[in-house]
Amino acid sequence: MKTQIEPGWLSLPDAATYTGLTERTLRDRIGAGQLRAFRANDKPGSHYRIRRSDLDAMFEANPAQSAAR
């Protein structure tokens, strides 16, 4: 059975497509605490889920990045 993701939540690849940033850049920002993300479970290697609103907020906080989008 596939897990359903609530609307507004993106996988890391989908977040990369949405923002135009690489998955590596998003992972770096998550690790640095600049972007909130949640893991699908507590196991290492589990997939991140990122709120679309958190991505939007990241760009609002840094308008120069928004122009690159």
PDB file with one MODEL, atoms N, CA, C and O in Angstrom:
MODEL        1
ATOM      1  N   MET A   1       0.837  -1.181   0.000  1.00  0.00           N
ATOM      2  CA  MET A   1       0.000   0.000   0.000  1.00  0.00           C
ATOM      3  C   MET A   1       0.885   1.248   0.000  1.00  0.00           C
ATOM      4  O   MET A   1       1.805   1.360   0.810  1.00  0.00           O
ATOM      5  N   LYS A   2       0.609   2.170  -0.897  1.00  0.00           N
ATOM      6  CA  LYS A   2       1.367   3.407  -0.976  1.00  0.00           C
ATOM      7  C   LYS A   2       0.909   4.383   0.096  1.00  0.00           C
ATOM      8  O   LYS A   2      -0.283   4.504   0.381  1.00  0.00           O
ATOM      9  N   THR A   3       1.877   5.079   0.685  1.00  0.00           N
ATOM     10  CA  THR A   3       1.552   6.102   1.667  1.00  0.00           C
ATOM     11  C   THR A   3       1.082   7.350   0.938  1.00  0.00           C
ATOM     12  O   THR A   3       1.722   7.793  -0.015  1.00  0.00           O
ATOM     13  N   GLN A   4      -0.017   7.909   1.375  1.00  0.00           N
ATOM     14  CA  GLN A   4      -0.540   9.132   0.773  1.00  0.00           C
ATOM     15  C   GLN A   4       0.132  10.336   1.429  1.00  0.00           C
ATOM     16  O   GLN A   4       0.277  10.394   2.650  1.00  0.00           O
ATOM     17  N   ILE A   5       0.531  11.274   0.615  1.00  0.00           N
ATOM     18  CA  ILE A   5       1.124  12.508   1.111  1.00  0.00           C
ATOM     19  C   ILE A   5       0.049  13.590   1.068  1.00  0.00           C
ATOM     20  O   ILE A   5      -0.665  13.743   0.077  1.00  0.00           O
ATOM     21  N   GLU A   6      -0.046  14.330   2.156  1.00  0.00           N
ATOM     22  CA  GLU A   6      -1.031  15.405   2.207  1.00  0.00           C
ATOM     23  C   GLU A   6      -0.686  16.463   1.168  1.00  0.00           C
ATOM     24  O   GLU A   6       0.489  16.682   0.875  1.00  0.00           O
ATOM     25  N   PRO A   7      -1.691  17.118   0.610  1.00  0.00           N
ATOM     26  CA  PRO A   7      -1.407  18.221  -0.309  1.00  0.00           C
ATOM     27  C   PRO A   7      -0.537  19.260   0.392  1.00  0.00           C
ATOM     28  O   PRO A   7      -0.719  19.531   1.579  1.00  0.00           O
ATOM     29  N   GLY A   8       0.379  19.821  -0.324  1.00  0.00           N
ATOM     30  CA  GLY A   8       1.274  20.804   0.280  1.00  0.00           C
ATOM     31  C   GLY A   8       2.591  20.221   0.733  1.00  0.00           C
ATOM     32  O   GLY A   8       3.502  20.973   1.078  1.00  0.00           O
ATOM     33  N   TRP A   9       2.727  18.905   0.744  1.00  0.00           N
ATOM     34  CA  TRP A   9       3.975  18.238   1.110  1.00  0.00           C
ATOM     35  C   TRP A   9       4.653  17.737  -0.157  1.00  0.00           C
ATOM     36  O   TRP A   9       4.004  17.170  -1.036  1.00  0.00           O
ATOM     37  N   LEU A  10       5.964  17.950  -0.246  1.00  0.00           N
ATOM     38  CA  LEU A  10       6.721  17.535  -1.421  1.00  0.00           C
ATOM     39  C   LEU A  10       7.852  16.596  -1.027  1.00  0.00           C
ATOM     40  O   LEU A  10       8.434  16.721   0.050  1.00  0.00           O
ATOM     41  N   SER A  11       8.151  15.662  -1.909  1.00  0.00           N
ATOM     42  CA  SER A  11       9.345  14.837  -1.739  1.00  0.00           C
ATOM     43  C   SER A  11      10.555  15.706  -2.087  1.00  0.00           C
ATOM     44  O   SER A  11      10.397  16.797  -2.635  1.00  0.00           O
ATOM     45  N   LEU A  12      11.747  15.233  -1.775  1.00  0.00           N
ATOM     46  CA  LEU A  12      12.945  15.998  -2.092  1.00  0.00           C
ATOM     47  C   LEU A  12      13.079  16.239  -3.601  1.00  0.00           C
ATOM     48  O   LEU A  12      13.360  17.368  -4.004  1.00  0.00           O
ATOM     49  N   PRO A  13      12.888  15.217  -4.451  1.00  0.00           N
ATOM     50  CA  PRO A  13      12.964  15.484  -5.896  1.00  0.00           C
ATOM     51  C   PRO A  13      11.904  16.489  -6.366  1.00  0.00           C
ATOM     52  O   PRO A  13      12.187  17.345  -7.205  1.00  0.00           O
ATOM     53  N   ASP A  14      10.696  16.385  -5.827  1.00  0.00           N
ATOM     54  CA  ASP A  14       9.645  17.334  -6.203  1.00  0.00           C
ATOM     55  C   ASP A  14       9.977  18.747  -5.715  1.00  0.00           C
ATOM     56  O   ASP A  14       9.705  19.727  -6.408  1.00  0.00           O
ATOM     57  N   ALA A  15      10.565  18.847  -4.522  1.00  0.00           N
ATOM     58  CA  ALA A  15      10.964  20.152  -3.990  1.00  0.00           C
ATOM     59  C   ALA A  15      12.071  20.763  -4.848  1.00  0.00           C
ATOM     60  O   ALA A  15      12.093  21.974  -5.067  1.00  0.00           O
ATOM     61  N   ALA A  16      12.982  19.929  -5.329  1.00  0.00           N
ATOM     62  CA  ALA A  16      14.048  20.419  -6.210  1.00  0.00           C
ATOM     63  C   ALA A  16      13.458  20.958  -7.509  1.00  0.00           C
ATOM     64  O   ALA A  16      13.870  22.014  -7.991  1.00  0.00           O
ATOM     65  N   THR A  17      12.506  20.242  -8.068  1.00  0.00           N
ATOM     66  CA  THR A  17      11.843  20.699  -9.291  1.00  0.00           C
ATOM     67  C   THR A  17      11.084  21.997  -9.032  1.00  0.00           C
ATOM     68  O   THR A  17      11.139  22.922  -9.843  1.00  0.00           O
ATOM     69  N   TYR A  18      10.389  22.068  -7.923  1.00  0.00           N
ATOM     70  CA  TYR A  18       9.583  23.241  -7.573  1.00  0.00           C
ATOM     71  C   TYR A  18      10.455  24.486  -7.406  1.00  0.00           C
ATOM     72  O   TYR A  18      10.076  25.576  -7.834  1.00  0.00           O
ATOM     73  N   THR A  19      11.632  24.319  -6.779  1.00  0.00           N
ATOM     74  CA  THR A  19      12.484  25.469  -6.475  1.00  0.00           C
ATOM     75  C   THR A  19      13.526  25.769  -7.544  1.00  0.00           C
ATOM     76  O   THR A  19      14.009  26.897  -7.645  1.00  0.00           O
ATOM     77  N   GLY A  20      13.873  24.764  -8.342  1.00  0.00           N
ATOM     78  CA  GLY A  20      14.967  24.936  -9.294  1.00  0.00           C
ATOM     79  C   GLY A  20      16.328  24.732  -8.657  1.00  0.00           C
ATOM     80  O   GLY A  20      17.354  24.940  -9.305  1.00  0.00           O
ATOM     81  N   LEU A  21      16.349  24.324  -7.390  1.00  0.00           N
ATOM     82  CA  LEU A  21      17.597  24.017  -6.699  1.00  0.00           C
ATOM     83  C   LEU A  21      17.876  22.524  -6.821  1.00  0.00           C
ATOM     84  O   LEU A  21      16.975  21.739  -7.118  1.00  0.00           O
ATOM     85  N   THR A  22      19.122  22.138  -6.591  1.00  0.00           N
ATOM     86  CA  THR A  22      19.450  20.716  -6.641  1.00  0.00           C
ATOM     87  C   THR A  22      19.034  20.036  -5.339  1.00  0.00           C
ATOM     88  O   THR A  22      18.867  20.693  -4.311  1.00  0.00           O
ATOM     89  N   GLU A  23      18.871  18.731  -5.394  1.00  0.00           N
ATOM     90  CA  GLU A  23      18.564  17.971  -4.179  1.00  0.00           C
ATOM     91  C   GLU A  23      19.685  18.151  -3.164  1.00  0.00           C
ATOM     92  O   GLU A  23      19.424  18.252  -1.965  1.00  0.00           O
ATOM     93  N   ARG A  24      20.939  18.191  -3.636  1.00  0.00           N
ATOM     94  CA  ARG A  24      22.087  18.367  -2.734  1.00  0.00           C
ATOM     95  C   ARG A  24      21.982  19.701  -1.992  1.00  0.00           C
ATOM     96  O   ARG A  24      22.224  19.767  -0.786  1.00  0.00           O
ATOM     97  N   THR A  25      21.623  20.755  -2.713  1.00  0.00           N
ATOM     98  CA  THR A  25      21.480  22.071  -2.082  1.00  0.00           C
ATOM     99  C   THR A  25      20.381  22.041  -1.028  1.00  0.00           C
ATOM    100  O   THR A  25      20.548  22.587   0.063  1.00  0.00           O
ATOM    101  N   LEU A  26      19.272  21.412  -1.346  1.00  0.00           N
ATOM    102  CA  LEU A  26      18.184  21.312  -0.370  1.00  0.00           C
ATOM    103  C   LEU A  26      18.617  20.497   0.843  1.00  0.00           C
ATOM    104  O   LEU A  26      18.309  20.868   1.976  1.00  0.00           O
ATOM    105  N   ARG A  27      19.325  19.394   0.622  1.00  0.00           N
ATOM    106  CA  ARG A  27      19.835  18.594   1.751  1.00  0.00           C
ATOM    107  C   ARG A  27      20.778  19.423   2.621  1.00  0.00           C
ATOM    108  O   ARG A  27      20.721  19.354   3.849  1.00  0.00           O
ATOM    109  N   ASP A  28      21.646  20.206   1.979  1.00  0.00           N
ATOM    110  CA  ASP A  28      22.568  21.065   2.731  1.00  0.00           C
ATOM    111  C   ASP A  28      21.801  22.070   3.583  1.00  0.00           C
ATOM    112  O   ASP A  28      22.160  22.313   4.735  1.00  0.00           O
ATOM    113  N   ARG A  29      20.756  22.646   3.024  1.00  0.00           N
ATOM    114  CA  ARG A  29      19.957  23.627   3.772  1.00  0.00           C
ATOM    115  C   ARG A  29      19.200  22.971   4.923  1.00  0.00           C
ATOM    116  O   ARG A  29      19.048  23.560   5.994  1.00  0.00           O
ATOM    117  N   ILE A  30      18.733  21.765   4.696  1.00  0.00           N
ATOM    118  CA  ILE A  30      18.066  21.022   5.767  1.00  0.00           C
ATOM    119  C   ILE A  30      19.067  20.759   6.886  1.00  0.00           C
ATOM    120  O   ILE A  30      18.760  20.970   8.059  1.00  0.00           O
ATOM    121  N   GLY A  31      20.262  20.299   6.524  1.00  0.00           N
ATOM    122  CA  GLY A  31      21.303  20.005   7.511  1.00  0.00           C
ATOM    123  C   GLY A  31      21.752  21.229   8.283  1.00  0.00           C
ATOM    124  O   GLY A  31      22.105  21.133   9.459  1.00  0.00           O
ATOM    125  N   ALA A  32      21.740  22.391   7.621  1.00  0.00           N
ATOM    126  CA  ALA A  32      22.159  23.640   8.259  1.00  0.00           C
ATOM    127  C   ALA A  32      21.031  24.292   9.058  1.00  0.00           C
ATOM    128  O   ALA A  32      21.238  25.318   9.706  1.00  0.00           O
ATOM    129  N   GLY A  33      19.846  23.699   9.011  1.00  0.00           N
ATOM    130  CA  GLY A  33      18.716  24.259   9.738  1.00  0.00           C
ATOM    131  C   GLY A  33      18.048  25.426   9.027  1.00  0.00           C
ATOM    132  O   GLY A  33      17.247  26.139   9.632  1.00  0.00           O
ATOM    133  N   GLN A  34      18.364  25.631   7.753  1.00  0.00           N
ATOM    134  CA  GLN A  34      17.776  26.728   6.989  1.00  0.00           C
ATOM    135  C   GLN A  34      16.449  26.353   6.348  1.00  0.00           C
ATOM    136  O   GLN A  34      15.708  27.220   5.884  1.00  0.00           O
ATOM    137  N   LEU A  35      16.151  25.058   6.324  1.00  0.00           N
ATOM    138  CA  LEU A  35      14.913  24.572   5.724  1.00  0.00           C
ATOM    139  C   LEU A  35      14.383  23.431   6.577  1.00  0.00           C
ATOM    140  O   LEU A  35      15.101  22.476   6.871  1.00  0.00           O
ATOM    141  N   ARG A  36      13.131  23.539   6.969  1.00  0.00           N
ATOM    142  CA  ARG A  36      12.513  22.471   7.761  1.00  0.00           C
ATOM    143  C   ARG A  36      12.104  21.328   6.854  1.00  0.00           C
ATOM    144  O   ARG A  36      11.581  21.537   5.760  1.00  0.00           O
ATOM    145  N   ALA A  37      12.350  20.129   7.322  1.00  0.00           N
ATOM    146  CA  ALA A  37      11.939  18.934   6.586  1.00  0.00           C
ATOM    147  C   ALA A  37      11.663  17.837   7.604  1.00  0.00           C
ATOM    148  O   ALA A  37      12.177  17.860   8.722  1.00  0.00           O
ATOM    149  N   PHE A  38      10.857  16.898   7.200  1.00  0.00           N
ATOM    150  CA  PHE A  38      10.489  15.791   8.071  1.00  0.00           C
ATOM    151  C   PHE A  38      10.803  14.498   7.345  1.00  0.00           C
ATOM    152  O   PHE A  38      10.656  14.400   6.127  1.00  0.00           O
ATOM    153  N   ARG A  39      11.231  13.522   8.098  1.00  0.00           N
ATOM    154  CA  ARG A  39      11.512  12.219   7.503  1.00  0.00           C
ATOM    155  C   ARG A  39      10.248  11.371   7.534  1.00  0.00           C
ATOM    156  O   ARG A  39       9.420  11.485   8.438  1.00  0.00           O
ATOM    157  N   ALA A  40      10.121  10.514   6.519  1.00  0.00           N
ATOM    158  CA  ALA A  40       8.961   9.629   6.434  1.00  0.00           C
ATOM    159  C   ALA A  40       8.920   8.687   7.637  1.00  0.00           C
ATOM    160  O   ALA A  40       7.842   8.292   8.082  1.00  0.00           O
ATOM    161  N   ASN A  41      10.085   8.331   8.160  1.00  0.00           N
ATOM    162  CA  ASN A  41      10.183   7.558   9.402  1.00  0.00           C
ATOM    163  C   ASN A  41      11.538   7.860  10.027  1.00  0.00           C
ATOM    164  O   ASN A  41      12.308   8.650   9.480  1.00  0.00           O
ATOM    165  N   ASP A  42      11.839   7.242  11.161  1.00  0.00           N
ATOM    166  CA  ASP A  42      13.073   7.561  11.885  1.00  0.00           C
ATOM    167  C   ASP A  42      14.293   6.797  11.389  1.00  0.00           C
ATOM    168  O   ASP A  42      15.388   6.990  11.916  1.00  0.00           O
ATOM    169  N   LYS A  43      14.133   5.947  10.403  1.00  0.00           N
ATOM    170  CA  LYS A  43      15.256   5.141   9.930  1.00  0.00           C
ATOM    171  C   LYS A  43      16.198   5.980   9.070  1.00  0.00           C
ATOM    172  O   LYS A  43      15.749   6.817   8.287  1.00  0.00           O
ATOM    173  N   PRO A  44      17.514   5.754   9.217  1.00  0.00           N
ATOM    174  CA  PRO A  44      18.461   6.453   8.339  1.00  0.00           C
ATOM    175  C   PRO A  44      18.147   6.129   6.883  1.00  0.00           C
ATOM    176  O   PRO A  44      17.806   4.996   6.543  1.00  0.00           O
ATOM    177  N   GLY A  45      18.267   7.129   6.044  1.00  0.00           N
ATOM    178  CA  GLY A  45      18.002   6.923   4.627  1.00  0.00           C
ATOM    179  C   GLY A  45      16.542   7.067   4.243  1.00  0.00           C
ATOM    180  O   GLY A  45      16.189   6.928   3.072  1.00  0.00           O
ATOM    181  N   SER A  46      15.684   7.346   5.227  1.00  0.00           N
ATOM    182  CA  SER A  46      14.269   7.523   4.885  1.00  0.00           C
ATOM    183  C   SER A  46      14.105   8.831   4.111  1.00  0.00           C
ATOM    184  O   SER A  46      14.971   9.705   4.158  1.00  0.00           O
ATOM    185  N   HIS A  47      13.028   8.948   3.428  1.00  0.00           N
ATOM    186  CA  HIS A  47      12.807  10.072   2.528  1.00  0.00           C
ATOM    187  C   HIS A  47      12.312  11.306   3.265  1.00  0.00           C
ATOM    188  O   HIS A  47      11.509  11.217   4.194  1.00  0.00           O
ATOM    189  N   TYR A  48      12.808  12.457   2.832  1.00  0.00           N
ATOM    190  CA  TYR A  48      12.355  13.724   3.385  1.00  0.00           C
ATOM    191  C   TYR A  48      11.012  14.118   2.788  1.00  0.00           C
ATOM    192  O   TYR A  48      10.694  13.775   1.649  1.00  0.00           O
ATOM    193  N   ARG A  49      10.237  14.839   3.573  1.00  0.00           N
ATOM    194  CA  ARG A  49       9.025  15.501   3.117  1.00  0.00           C
ATOM    195  C   ARG A  49       9.154  16.960   3.546  1.00  0.00           C
ATOM    196  O   ARG A  49       9.498  17.266   4.687  1.00  0.00           O
ATOM    197  N   ILE A  50       8.872  17.837   2.608  1.00  0.00           N
ATOM    198  CA  ILE A  50       9.064  19.267   2.834  1.00  0.00           C
ATOM    199  C   ILE A  50       7.757  19.981   2.518  1.00  0.00           C
ATOM    200  O   ILE A  50       7.129  19.722   1.492  1.00  0.00           O
ATOM    201  N   ARG A  51       7.361  20.868   3.395  1.00  0.00           N
ATOM    202  CA  ARG A  51       6.143  21.644   3.147  1.00  0.00           C
ATOM    203  C   ARG A  51       6.411  22.683   2.063  1.00  0.00           C
ATOM    204  O   ARG A  51       7.434  23.368   2.075  1.00  0.00           O
ATOM    205  N   ARG A  52       5.490  22.780   1.146  1.00  0.00           N
ATOM    206  CA  ARG A  52       5.595  23.788   0.085  1.00  0.00           C
ATOM    207  C   ARG A  52       5.683  25.184   0.712  1.00  0.00           C
ATOM    208  O   ARG A  52       6.420  26.040   0.222  1.00  0.00           O
ATOM    209  N   SER A  53       4.941  25.410   1.785  1.00  0.00           N
ATOM    210  CA  SER A  53       4.954  26.727   2.441  1.00  0.00           C
ATOM    211  C   SER A  53       6.329  27.044   3.032  1.00  0.00           C
ATOM    212  O   SER A  53       6.725  28.209   3.066  1.00  0.00           O
ATOM    213  N   ASP A  54       7.064  26.026   3.499  1.00  0.00           N
ATOM    214  CA  ASP A  54       8.419  26.257   4.012  1.00  0.00           C
ATOM    215  C   ASP A  54       9.373  26.631   2.877  1.00  0.00           C
ATOM    216  O   ASP A  54      10.271  27.453   3.063  1.00  0.00           O
ATOM    217  N   LEU A  55       9.177  26.030   1.709  1.00  0.00           N
ATOM    218  CA  LEU A  55       9.993  26.401   0.544  1.00  0.00           C
ATOM    219  C   LEU A  55       9.696  27.837   0.130  1.00  0.00           C
ATOM    220  O   LEU A  55      10.608  28.612  -0.157  1.00  0.00           O
ATOM    221  N   ASP A  56       8.416  28.184   0.104  1.00  0.00           N
ATOM    222  CA  ASP A  56       8.036  29.554  -0.252  1.00  0.00           C
ATOM    223  C   ASP A  56       8.621  30.550   0.743  1.00  0.00           C
ATOM    224  O   ASP A  56       9.103  31.612   0.350  1.00  0.00           O
ATOM    225  N   ALA A  57       8.581  30.212   2.022  1.00  0.00           N
ATOM    226  CA  ALA A  57       9.113  31.094   3.061  1.00  0.00           C
ATOM    227  C   ALA A  57      10.624  31.269   2.908  1.00  0.00           C
ATOM    228  O   ALA A  57      11.152  32.354   3.152  1.00  0.00           O
ATOM    229  N   MET A  58      11.317  30.209   2.507  1.00  0.00           N
ATOM    230  CA  MET A  58      12.759  30.287   2.310  1.00  0.00           C
ATOM    231  C   MET A  58      13.082  31.322   1.226  1.00  0.00           C
ATOM    232  O   MET A  58      14.036  32.088   1.362  1.00  0.00           O
ATOM    233  N   PHE A  59      12.291  31.343   0.156  1.00  0.00           N
ATOM    234  CA  PHE A  59      12.534  32.301  -0.915  1.00  0.00           C
ATOM    235  C   PHE A  59      12.096  33.706  -0.531  1.00  0.00           C
ATOM    236  O   PHE A  59      12.704  34.683  -0.969  1.00  0.00           O
ATOM    237  N   GLU A  60      11.055  33.823   0.278  1.00  0.00           N
ATOM    238  CA  GLU A  60      10.627  35.145   0.737  1.00  0.00           C
ATOM    239  C   GLU A  60      11.685  35.769   1.632  1.00  0.00           C
ATOM    240  O   GLU A  60      11.865  36.987   1.628  1.00  0.00           O
ATOM    241  N   ALA A  61      12.387  34.942   2.399  1.00  0.00           N
ATOM    242  CA  ALA A  61      13.432  35.430   3.291  1.00  0.00           C
ATOM    243  C   ALA A  61      14.670  35.872   2.511  1.00  0.00           C
ATOM    244  O   ALA A  61      15.460  36.679   3.002  1.00  0.00           O
ATOM    245  N   ASN A  62      14.839  35.345   1.297  1.00  0.00           N
ATOM    246  CA  ASN A  62      15.997  35.675   0.474  1.00  0.00           C
ATOM    247  C   ASN A  62      15.523  35.974  -0.950  1.00  0.00           C
ATOM    248  O   ASN A  62      15.576  35.095  -1.810  1.00  0.00           O
ATOM    249  N   PRO A  63      15.062  37.198  -1.209  1.00  0.00           N
ATOM    250  CA  PRO A  63      14.497  37.535  -2.519  1.00  0.00           C
ATOM    251  C   PRO A  63      15.468  37.348  -3.683  1.00  0.00           C
ATOM    252  O   PRO A  63      15.026  37.113  -4.808  1.00  0.00           O
ATOM    253  N   ALA A  64      16.775  37.446  -3.448  1.00  0.00           N
ATOM    254  CA  ALA A  64      17.745  37.263  -4.532  1.00  0.00           C
ATOM    255  C   ALA A  64      17.648  35.859  -5.108  1.00  0.00           C
ATOM    256  O   ALA A  64      17.817  35.667  -6.312  1.00  0.00           O
ATOM    257  N   GLN A  65      17.379  34.884  -4.263  1.00  0.00           N
ATOM    258  CA  GLN A  65      17.214  33.513  -4.739  1.00  0.00           C
ATOM    259  C   GLN A  65      15.942  33.385  -5.540  1.00  0.00           C
ATOM    260  O   GLN A  65      15.879  32.612  -6.496  1.00  0.00           O
ATOM    261  N   SER A  66      14.948  34.122  -5.166  1.00  0.00           N
ATOM    262  CA  SER A  66      13.663  34.046  -5.840  1.00  0.00           C
ATOM    263  C   SER A  66      13.798  34.455  -7.303  1.00  0.00           C
ATOM    264  O   SER A  66      13.110  33.905  -8.163  1.00  0.00           O
ATOM    265  N   ALA A  67      14.664  35.402  -7.590  1.00  0.00           N
ATOM    266  CA  ALA A  67      14.875  35.843  -8.965  1.00  0.00           C
ATOM    267  C   ALA A  67      15.494  34.734  -9.804  1.00  0.00           C
ATOM    268  O   ALA A  67      15.248  34.657 -11.007  1.00  0.00           O
ATOM    269  N   ALA A  68      16.291  33.878  -9.181  1.00  0.00           N
ATOM    270  CA  ALA A  68      16.928  32.766  -9.896  1.00  0.00           C
ATOM    271  C   ALA A  68      15.927  31.672 -10.219  1.00  0.00           C
ATOM    272  O   ALA A  68      16.176  30.842 -11.094  1.00  0.00           O
ATOM    273  N   ARG A  69      14.817  31.661  -9.534  1.00  0.00           N
ATOM    274  CA  ARG A  69      13.770  30.666  -9.745  1.00  0.00           C
ATOM    275  C   ARG A  69      13.141  30.893 -11.031  1.00  0.00           C
ATOM    276  O   ARG A  69      12.226  30.162 -11.409  1.00  0.00           O
TER     277      ARG A  69
ENDMDL
END
